[in-house]
Amino acid sequence: MAYRFSIIAGLLFFGFSFLAFHLYQLQLVKGGYYLAKADSETAASESTAANRGAIYFTDNNGNTLPAALDQEFPIIYAVPTAIKDPEQAAQTFAPILDMPVSTLAKTFGKPGDSYELLVNKADPSVAEQVSDLNVPGIYADFEAESVYPLSTVASQVLGYVGPNATNNGQSGYYGIEGYYNSYLAAGNDLTLTIDPNIQIEAEKILDNLVTTNDATGGSVIVEDPTTGKILAMGADPSFDPNNYGASPIANFLNPNVQSVYEPGSIMKLLTMAAGIDSGKITPDTTYDDKGYVEVNGAHITNYNLTTHGPYGPNTTMTQVIEGSINTGAIWAENATGNQIYLSYLKKFGLDQKTGIDLPGEVAGNLSQLTPKAPQIDWDTAAYGQGVAVSPIELVSAVAAIANGGVLMRPYLNAALQPQEIRRVISTSTAAQVTQMAVDAVDLAQVANTNGYSMAGKTGSAYIPNPNGGGYLNELTDSYIGFGPTSDPKFIAFIRLNTIPVTSLAAETVVPAWQQLAQWIINYYNIPPDRTTADVIPNCHDLICGQ
């Protein structure tokens, strides 16, 4: 696919060059402009900033593709202080600009006004007519404006550039444009870690997933777990930064960093990591799965309302992950101890901002896990309900398992260096939890990829009711996985918002994740790291859980 982007880049360059050349040929008479500039400190040229720096994506071969760059467009503007006869000028220019005479007359007659933008991104032929008339005080010129050649691709990562009412200039809003606004406004280019090939494929898979399941939206993240480089990040619905005014403000927000959700059973990986690393359990520790837990007057069940028959009284912690057993996660948390468990969640960073270079990042919420909290709060947290995390926090936490127990800072600016935050769990614990997640993938045979050891975990969670507490009868489905586990090259996360309670992650996000994982493996040309003999052959209906 890389050659396609070379073609795209070439066509864009040719197109922009042709337009700039054509506009350059316009005989733009500027004598009156310079006179007005001498007469006014705020003449038109002073409102036009230096060209903004470009933003580039980088593919696997180091090739760059422009994601945001300045393009010069013709503008038509007035310097009212230089217009001798506002009424006559309005009569002349109204049919050319397709504007009411009264409106132009009012604009042209403003006393002491040295700049009024009349037409932005004017038609070149109209700009030429204005120049040919050579009327003092009404001019055509060029002005740079940010354009986004890939349209909606990675829009929440990029943000957009729009008017700045403070100085009649332009500023970056949201995303990279907002976070690095000062740097870009000074004309500096910025290269991101986003791989355009992975980004486009990830968004295509996500968009199809959202449409197929009639969901309200979704999100996707792909990261290099060993460095923290963000390779792809997207959300649905998105927006077109070339025409941001056509979208609601909510679409500008990046839900991967600016929102939190209850992650469901993905949390069980962290629950097991805490228990194993603290020495309280092992992957082979067993408990009696009765199918329910009674706590604080509540009756908590497994997702399918049954015991996991083949396991019964000798269910191992590995089988808890394989079958996504709620009661097993509760047992593991209880065995670990509440305060020890909380200390690990904090070490994984679930109540802290990750430090990703994007604006508006929010931290997860573990506030209900206090020493005085009822035990039910701790029990439900063990399987990912009653606590909230941002997707980027969750990806960073699970990436620490993939990275041998070390938490990395996620980042987008390719000029930054990988930054180790801290060791969360031992290398041995990370390897054991990874193998538990590999067994779950092999057993379910939905996310597995032939020839590769992949670790993953589903997460289905009820959505909190924003009006009055409790939960809605709707779910959020998500899946996270990494691989190949012998030398992880990527970790990928897919989330699907607001779907019927009857939906199963194994039938929605998991196949989508597998499709994305297979695509990345092919794109990176990653060699296989296992044989079919290493794979568990079958999955019992009762033990392939949520």
C-alpha positions as CSV (number, residue, x, y, z in Angstrom):
1,M,0.0,0.0,0.0
2,A,3.0,2.3,0.5
3,Y,3.3,3.0,-3.2
4,R,-0.3,4.4,-3.1
5,F,0.7,7.1,-0.7
6,S,3.7,8.0,-2.8
7,I,1.3,8.5,-5.7
8,I,-1.1,10.5,-3.5
9,A,1.8,12.7,-2.2
10,G,3.0,13.3,-5.8
11,L,-0.5,14.2,-7.0
12,L,-1.0,16.6,-4.1
13,F,2.3,18.3,-4.7
14,F,1.5,18.6,-8.4
15,G,-1.9,20.0,-7.7
16,F,-0.7,22.5,-5.2
17,S,2.2,23.6,-7.4
18,F,-0.1,24.1,-10.4
19,L,-2.6,26.2,-8.4
20,A,0.2,28.3,-6.9
21,F,1.7,28.9,-10.4
22,H,-1.6,29.9,-11.9
23,L,-2.3,32.3,-9.1
24,Y,1.2,33.7,-9.4
25,Q,0.3,34.7,-13.0
26,L,-2.5,36.9,-11.8
27,Q,-1.6,40.6,-12.2
28,L,-2.4,41.6,-8.6
29,V,-2.1,45.3,-8.4
30,K,-0.9,46.2,-4.9
31,G,0.0,49.9,-5.1
32,G,-3.0,51.0,-3.2
33,Y,-2.3,48.2,-0.7
34,Y,1.1,49.6,0.2
35,L,-0.3,53.1,0.5
36,A,-2.9,51.8,3.0
37,K,-0.2,49.8,4.9
38,A,1.7,53.0,5.3
39,D,-1.4,54.7,6.7
40,S,-2.4,52.0,9.1
41,E,-0.6,49.8,11.6
42,T,-3.2,47.1,11.1
43,A,-3.1,46.8,7.3
44,A,-4.1,43.6,5.6
45,S,-0.6,42.2,5.3
46,E,-0.1,42.4,9.1
47,S,-3.1,40.1,9.7
48,T,-1.4,37.3,7.6
49,A,0.9,35.1,9.7
50,A,3.9,33.2,8.4
51,N,3.1,29.9,6.8
52,R,2.2,27.3,9.4
53,G,4.4,24.2,9.7
54,A,3.3,21.0,8.1
55,I,2.4,17.7,9.9
56,Y,3.5,14.4,8.4
57,F,2.8,10.7,9.0
58,T,5.5,8.1,8.8
59,D,5.2,4.7,7.3
60,N,7.1,1.5,8.2
61,N,9.8,2.3,5.6
62,G,10.4,5.8,7.0
63,N,8.5,7.5,4.1
64,T,6.5,10.6,5.1
65,L,3.1,11.6,3.9
66,P,1.6,15.1,4.5
67,A,-1.4,15.0,6.9
68,A,-1.7,18.8,7.3
69,L,0.0,21.6,5.3
70,D,-0.5,25.1,4.2
71,Q,-1.8,25.9,0.8
72,E,-2.1,29.4,-0.6
73,F,-5.5,30.5,-1.7
74,P,-6.6,33.8,-3.2
75,I,-8.4,36.1,-0.9
76,I,-10.2,39.4,-1.6
77,Y,-10.2,42.1,1.0
78,A,-10.8,45.7,1.5
79,V,-8.9,48.6,3.2
80,P,-11.9,51.0,3.8
81,T,-9.6,53.9,4.7
82,A,-8.2,53.8,1.1
83,I,-11.6,53.7,-0.6
84,K,-12.5,57.1,-2.0
85,D,-16.2,56.4,-2.9
86,P,-17.7,53.5,-0.9
87,E,-21.1,53.7,-2.7
88,Q,-19.5,53.6,-6.2
89,A,-17.1,50.8,-5.2
90,A,-20.1,48.8,-3.8
91,Q,-22.0,49.2,-7.0
92,T,-18.9,48.0,-9.0
93,F,-18.0,45.0,-6.9
94,A,-21.4,43.7,-5.8
95,P,-22.0,41.6,-9.0
96,I,-18.4,40.4,-9.1
97,L,-18.4,39.2,-5.5
98,D,-22.1,38.2,-5.6
99,M,-22.8,40.3,-2.5
100,P,-25.5,42.9,-1.8
101,V,-24.6,46.4,-2.6
102,S,-25.9,47.6,0.8
103,T,-23.6,45.2,2.6
104,L,-20.5,46.2,0.7
105,A,-21.3,49.9,1.0
106,K,-21.5,49.5,4.8
107,T,-18.2,47.7,4.9
108,F,-16.4,50.0,2.5
109,G,-17.6,53.0,4.5
110,K,-16.3,52.0,7.9
111,P,-14.3,54.9,9.3
112,G,-10.8,54.2,10.4
113,D,-11.0,50.5,9.3
114,S,-7.9,49.2,7.6
115,Y,-8.8,45.6,6.9
116,E,-12.0,43.7,6.0
117,L,-11.8,40.2,4.6
118,L,-14.4,40.0,1.8
119,V,-13.8,36.5,0.3
120,N,-11.7,33.7,1.6
121,K,-10.6,31.0,-0.8
122,A,-11.8,33.1,-3.7
123,D,-12.2,31.7,-7.2
124,P,-9.1,32.6,-9.1
125,S,-11.1,34.2,-11.9
126,V,-12.9,36.5,-9.5
127,A,-9.6,37.4,-7.9
128,E,-8.3,38.3,-11.3
129,Q,-11.3,40.5,-12.1
130,V,-10.7,42.4,-8.8
131,S,-7.1,42.9,-9.7
132,D,-7.8,44.1,-13.2
133,L,-10.2,46.8,-11.9
134,N,-7.3,48.3,-10.0
135,V,-9.6,50.1,-7.5
136,P,-7.7,51.6,-4.6
137,G,-8.7,49.9,-1.3
138,I,-10.0,46.7,-2.8
139,Y,-7.4,44.0,-3.5
140,A,-6.7,40.4,-4.2
141,D,-3.8,38.5,-2.6
142,F,-2.7,35.1,-1.5
143,E,-3.2,33.8,2.0
144,A,-2.0,30.4,3.4
145,E,-4.6,28.1,4.9
146,S,-4.2,24.7,6.4
147,V,-5.5,21.8,4.3
148,Y,-5.8,18.1,5.2
149,P,-5.2,15.9,2.2
150,L,-6.5,12.7,3.9
151,S,-9.8,14.3,4.9
152,T,-11.2,12.6,7.9
153,V,-8.3,10.2,8.5
154,A,-6.9,10.6,12.1
155,S,-9.0,13.8,12.5
156,Q,-9.2,13.7,16.3
157,V,-5.4,13.2,16.4
158,L,-4.7,16.1,14.1
159,G,-7.4,18.6,15.2
160,Y,-7.8,21.6,12.9
161,V,-6.7,25.2,12.3
162,G,-9.3,28.0,12.5
163,P,-9.8,31.7,13.1
164,N,-8.3,33.3,16.2
165,A,-10.5,36.2,17.2
166,T,-7.8,37.6,19.4
167,N,-5.5,38.8,16.6
168,N,-7.5,38.1,13.5
169,G,-5.1,35.2,12.8
170,Q,-5.2,31.4,12.8
171,S,-4.7,29.0,15.7
172,G,-4.7,25.3,16.1
173,Y,-7.6,23.6,18.0
174,Y,-7.8,20.2,19.4
175,G,-5.4,17.3,18.6
176,I,-1.8,17.9,17.5
177,E,-2.7,21.3,16.0
178,G,-3.8,22.5,19.4
179,Y,-1.1,20.8,21.5
180,Y,1.8,22.0,19.3
181,N,0.2,25.2,18.2
182,S,3.0,27.5,19.1
183,Y,5.6,25.2,17.5
184,L,3.6,24.9,14.2
185,A,2.6,28.5,14.1
186,A,6.3,29.4,14.0
187,G,6.6,27.5,10.7
188,N,8.2,24.4,12.1
189,D,7.2,21.0,10.6
190,L,6.2,18.1,12.8
191,T,6.5,14.4,12.0
192,L,4.3,12.0,13.8
193,T,4.7,8.3,14.7
194,I,1.3,7.6,13.0
195,D,1.7,5.1,10.2
196,P,-0.8,6.2,7.5
197,N,-1.2,2.6,6.2
198,I,-2.1,1.2,9.6
199,Q,-4.2,4.3,10.4
200,I,-6.3,4.0,7.3
201,E,-6.8,0.2,7.7
202,A,-7.7,0.5,11.4
203,E,-10.3,3.2,10.7
204,K,-11.7,1.2,7.8
205,I,-12.2,-1.8,10.1
206,L,-13.6,0.3,12.9
207,D,-16.1,2.1,10.6
208,N,-17.4,-1.1,9.3
209,L,-17.7,-2.6,12.8
210,V,-19.7,0.4,14.0
211,T,-22.0,0.4,11.0
212,T,-22.5,-3.4,11.0
213,N,-23.5,-3.4,14.7
214,D,-25.5,-0.2,14.6
215,A,-23.4,1.2,17.4
216,T,-23.2,4.8,18.4
217,G,-19.4,4.9,17.9
218,G,-16.1,3.3,18.5
219,S,-12.4,3.8,18.9
220,V,-9.2,2.1,18.0
221,I,-5.5,2.4,19.1
222,V,-2.4,0.6,17.8
223,E,0.8,1.1,19.7
224,D,4.4,-0.2,19.7
225,P,4.4,-1.7,23.3
226,T,8.2,-1.6,23.6
227,T,8.5,2.2,22.9
228,G,5.1,3.7,23.4
229,K,4.9,5.0,19.8
230,I,1.3,5.5,18.7
231,L,1.0,3.8,15.3
232,A,-2.7,4.5,14.8
233,M,-5.5,6.2,16.8
234,G,-9.0,6.9,15.5
235,A,-12.6,7.2,16.5
236,D,-16.0,7.0,15.0
237,P,-17.7,9.4,14.4
238,S,-14.9,11.6,13.1
239,F,-14.9,14.9,11.2
240,D,-13.3,16.5,8.2
241,P,-10.8,19.2,9.4
242,N,-11.1,20.9,6.0
243,N,-14.7,21.6,6.8
244,Y,-14.9,21.3,10.6
245,G,-17.9,23.7,10.8
246,A,-20.1,20.9,9.4
247,S,-19.5,18.7,12.4
248,P,-20.7,18.9,16.0
249,I,-18.1,19.9,18.6
250,A,-18.4,16.5,20.2
251,N,-16.7,15.0,17.2
252,F,-13.6,17.1,17.7
253,L,-12.9,15.4,21.0
254,N,-10.7,12.3,21.0
255,P,-12.4,9.6,23.1
256,N,-9.2,7.7,23.4
257,V,-7.7,10.3,25.6
258,Q,-10.6,12.6,26.6
259,S,-13.1,10.1,27.9
260,V,-13.3,7.2,30.4
261,Y,-15.3,4.1,30.4
262,E,-15.8,0.9,32.5
263,P,-13.5,-1.6,30.7
264,G,-15.1,-4.9,31.8
265,S,-13.2,-8.1,31.7
266,I,-10.0,-6.7,30.2
267,M,-9.4,-5.7,33.8
268,K,-9.0,-9.3,34.7
269,L,-5.5,-9.3,33.2
270,L,-4.5,-6.6,35.6
271,T,-6.2,-8.4,38.5
272,M,-4.2,-11.6,37.8
273,A,-1.0,-9.6,37.4
274,A,-1.5,-8.0,40.8
275,G,-2.2,-11.3,42.5
276,I,0.7,-13.2,40.8
277,D,3.2,-10.4,41.3
278,S,2.3,-10.0,45.0
279,G,2.9,-13.7,45.5
280,K,-0.7,-14.3,46.5
281,I,-1.7,-16.6,43.6
282,T,-0.2,-18.4,40.6
283,P,-1.7,-19.3,37.2
284,D,-2.4,-22.8,38.7
285,T,-4.0,-21.6,41.9
286,T,-7.5,-23.1,42.1
287,Y,-10.9,-22.1,43.6
288,D,-14.4,-23.5,43.7
289,D,-16.5,-21.8,40.9
290,K,-20.1,-21.9,42.2
291,G,-21.2,-19.5,39.5
292,Y,-22.0,-16.7,41.8
293,V,-20.8,-14.6,44.8
294,E,-22.9,-13.1,47.5
295,V,-21.5,-9.9,48.9
296,N,-23.1,-6.9,50.7
297,G,-26.5,-8.3,49.9
298,A,-25.8,-8.5,46.2
299,H,-25.8,-11.6,44.0
300,I,-22.9,-11.4,41.5
301,T,-22.9,-14.0,38.7
302,N,-20.7,-15.0,35.8
303,Y,-21.7,-13.4,32.5
304,N,-23.7,-16.5,31.3
305,L,-25.3,-17.1,34.7
306,T,-23.7,-20.5,35.2
307,T,-20.8,-22.2,36.7
308,H,-18.1,-23.2,34.2
309,G,-19.0,-26.8,34.3
310,P,-15.8,-28.4,33.1
311,Y,-13.9,-26.6,35.8
312,G,-16.1,-26.8,38.9
313,P,-14.3,-26.9,42.2
314,N,-10.9,-27.0,40.7
315,T,-10.9,-24.0,38.5
316,T,-7.5,-22.5,37.9
317,M,-6.6,-18.8,37.5
318,T,-5.6,-19.5,33.9
319,Q,-9.0,-21.0,33.3
320,V,-10.6,-17.8,34.9
321,I,-8.9,-15.8,32.0
322,E,-9.8,-18.4,29.4
323,G,-13.5,-18.5,30.5
324,S,-13.5,-14.8,31.6
325,I,-15.1,-15.9,34.9
326,N,-16.3,-13.0,37.1
327,T,-16.3,-15.1,40.3
328,G,-12.7,-16.1,39.7
329,A,-11.6,-12.5,39.3
330,I,-13.3,-11.7,42.5
331,W,-11.6,-14.6,44.3
332,A,-8.2,-13.5,42.9
333,E,-8.8,-9.9,44.2
334,N,-9.9,-11.1,47.6
335,A,-6.8,-13.4,47.8
336,T,-4.6,-10.5,46.9
337,G,-6.1,-8.1,49.4
338,N,-7.8,-4.8,48.7
339,Q,-5.0,-2.4,49.4
340,I,-2.3,-4.4,47.6
341,Y,-4.7,-4.7,44.7
342,L,-5.3,-0.9,44.6
343,S,-1.5,-0.3,44.7
344,Y,-1.0,-2.3,41.6
345,L,-3.9,-0.5,39.7
346,K,-2.1,2.7,40.6
347,K,1.3,1.4,39.5
348,F,-0.4,0.5,36.1
349,G,-1.4,4.1,35.9
350,L,-5.1,3.7,36.0
351,D,-5.7,6.9,38.0
352,Q,-3.1,9.0,36.2
353,K,-2.7,10.8,32.9
354,T,-0.3,8.9,30.6
355,G,1.5,12.1,29.5
356,I,0.6,11.5,25.8
357,D,1.2,14.6,23.7
358,L,-2.4,15.4,23.0
359,P,-4.6,18.1,24.7
360,G,-7.3,17.5,27.2
361,E,-6.2,14.1,28.5
362,V,-8.3,12.9,31.4
363,A,-7.2,10.4,34.1
364,G,-9.1,7.3,35.1
365,N,-11.3,7.1,38.2
366,L,-10.5,4.7,41.1
367,S,-12.0,7.0,43.7
368,Q,-14.6,4.5,45.0
369,L,-11.8,2.1,46.0
370,T,-11.2,3.5,49.5
371,P,-10.5,1.7,52.8
372,K,-14.1,2.3,53.9
373,A,-15.6,1.1,50.6
374,P,-17.9,-1.9,50.8
375,Q,-16.4,-5.1,49.6
376,I,-18.7,-5.2,46.6
377,D,-16.9,-2.2,45.1
378,W,-13.6,-4.1,45.2
379,D,-15.3,-7.3,43.9
380,T,-16.8,-5.6,40.8
381,A,-13.6,-3.7,40.1
382,A,-11.8,-7.0,39.8
383,Y,-13.8,-7.7,36.6
384,G,-13.9,-4.1,35.4
385,Q,-17.1,-2.6,36.6
386,G,-17.4,0.4,38.9
387,V,-14.0,1.7,37.9
388,A,-13.3,3.9,34.9
389,V,-10.2,4.3,32.7
390,S,-9.4,6.0,29.4
391,P,-8.6,3.8,26.4
392,I,-5.0,5.1,26.3
393,E,-4.5,4.3,30.0
394,L,-5.8,0.8,29.4
395,V,-3.6,0.3,26.4
396,S,-0.6,1.6,28.3
397,A,-1.3,-0.7,31.2
398,V,-1.6,-3.9,29.1
399,A,1.3,-2.8,27.0
400,A,3.4,-2.9,30.2
401,I,2.6,-6.6,30.4
402,A,3.6,-7.0,26.8
403,N,6.8,-5.1,27.5
404,G,8.0,-7.4,30.3
405,G,6.4,-5.4,33.1
406,V,7.6,-1.9,32.2
407,L,5.2,1.0,31.7
408,M,6.1,3.4,28.8
409,R,4.8,6.8,28.1
410,P,2.7,6.8,24.8
411,Y,3.7,9.5,22.3
412,L,3.0,10.9,18.8
413,N,5.8,13.3,18.1
414,A,8.4,11.2,16.3
415,A,11.2,13.6,17.6
416,L,10.5,12.4,21.1
417,Q,12.4,9.5,22.6
418,P,10.8,6.4,24.3
419,Q,10.4,7.2,28.0
420,E,10.2,4.5,30.7
421,I,7.8,5.5,33.4
422,R,8.4,2.6,35.9
423,R,8.5,-1.1,36.4
424,V,5.0,-2.3,37.4
425,I,5.4,-6.1,37.6
426,S,8.4,-8.5,37.3
427,T,9.4,-10.0,34.0
428,S,8.3,-13.4,35.3
429,T,4.8,-12.1,36.2
430,A,4.5,-10.4,32.8
431,A,5.4,-13.7,31.1
432,Q,2.9,-15.7,33.2
433,V,0.0,-13.3,32.5
434,T,0.9,-13.2,28.9
435,Q,0.8,-17.0,28.6
436,M,-2.6,-16.9,30.4
437,A,-3.9,-14.5,27.7
438,V,-2.3,-16.6,24.9
439,D,-4.2,-19.7,26.3
440,A,-7.4,-17.7,26.2
441,V,-6.8,-16.7,22.5
442,D,-5.9,-20.2,21.5
443,L,-8.9,-21.8,23.3
444,A,-11.5,-19.4,21.8
445,Q,-10.0,-19.5,18.3
446,V,-11.5,-16.2,17.3
447,A,-8.6,-13.8,17.7
448,N,-5.9,-16.4,16.9
449,T,-3.7,-16.0,13.9
450,N,-2.2,-19.1,12.4
451,G,1.6,-19.3,13.1
452,Y,1.6,-16.6,15.7
453,S,1.3,-16.5,19.5
454,M,-1.2,-13.7,20.2
455,A,-2.3,-12.7,23.7
456,G,-5.7,-11.0,24.2
457,K,-8.7,-10.4,26.3
458,T,-12.3,-9.4,25.7
459,G,-14.1,-6.8,27.8
460,S,-17.9,-6.3,27.9
461,A,-19.3,-3.9,30.4
462,Y,-22.6,-2.4,31.2
463,I,-22.8,1.4,30.6
464,P,-23.4,3.5,33.7
465,N,-26.7,5.4,33.7
466,P,-25.9,9.1,33.7
467,N,-29.3,9.9,35.2
468,G,-29.8,8.5,38.6
469,G,-27.1,5.9,38.9
470,G,-27.1,2.2,38.2
471,Y,-26.6,0.8,34.7
472,L,-28.3,0.9,31.4
473,N,-29.3,-2.2,29.6
474,E,-26.6,-1.6,27.0
475,L,-23.0,-2.6,26.7
476,T,-19.6,-1.4,25.6
477,D,-17.6,-4.2,23.9
478,S,-13.8,-3.9,23.7
479,Y,-10.8,-6.2,22.9
480,I,-7.1,-5.7,23.5
481,G,-4.3,-7.9,22.3
482,F,-0.6,-8.0,21.4
483,G,1.8,-10.1,19.6
484,P,3.7,-12.0,18.5
485,T,4.3,-12.6,22.2
486,S,7.8,-13.9,21.6
487,D,8.7,-10.4,20.5
488,P,5.7,-8.0,20.5
489,K,5.5,-5.6,17.6
490,F,2.1,-4.1,18.3
491,I,-0.7,-3.9,20.8
492,A,-4.1,-3.1,19.4
493,F,-7.3,-2.0,21.1
494,I,-10.8,-1.8,19.6
495,R,-13.9,-0.5,21.4
496,L,-17.5,-0.5,20.3
497,N,-19.9,1.9,22.0
498,T,-23.6,1.4,23.1
499,I,-24.7,-2.0,21.7
500,P,-27.5,-4.3,22.8
501,V,-26.9,-6.3,26.0
502,T,-27.3,-9.5,24.0
503,S,-24.2,-8.7,22.0
504,L,-21.0,-10.8,22.6
505,A,-17.5,-9.3,22.2
506,A,-16.5,-12.6,20.6
507,E,-18.9,-11.9,17.8
508,T,-18.2,-8.2,17.4
509,V,-14.9,-6.6,18.3
510,V,-12.8,-9.9,18.4
511,P,-13.2,-10.7,14.7
512,A,-12.4,-7.1,13.9
513,W,-9.3,-7.2,16.1
514,Q,-8.2,-10.4,14.4
515,Q,-8.6,-8.8,11.0
516,L,-6.5,-5.8,12.0
517,A,-3.9,-8.0,13.7
518,Q,-3.5,-10.2,10.6
519,W,-3.2,-7.1,8.4
520,I,-0.5,-5.6,10.6
521,I,1.4,-8.9,10.6
522,N,1.3,-9.0,6.8
523,Y,2.3,-5.3,6.5
524,Y,5.3,-5.7,8.8
525,N,6.1,-9.1,7.2
526,I,6.5,-10.6,10.6
527,P,7.8,-14.2,10.6
528,P,5.8,-16.9,12.4
529,D,6.9,-17.7,15.9
530,R,5.1,-21.0,16.5
531,T,3.7,-24.2,15.0
532,T,0.2,-25.5,15.0
533,A,1.2,-28.0,17.7
534,D,1.5,-25.1,20.1
535,V,-2.1,-24.2,19.8
536,I,-5.0,-25.5,22.0
537,P,-7.3,-27.3,19.6
538,N,-10.8,-26.7,20.8
539,C,-13.1,-24.3,22.7
540,H,-15.9,-25.5,24.9
541,D,-19.0,-23.3,24.6
542,L,-19.2,-22.8,28.3
543,I,-15.6,-21.7,28.8
544,C,-15.0,-19.2,26.1
545,G,-16.2,-16.2,28.0
546,Q,-16.6,-12.5,27.8
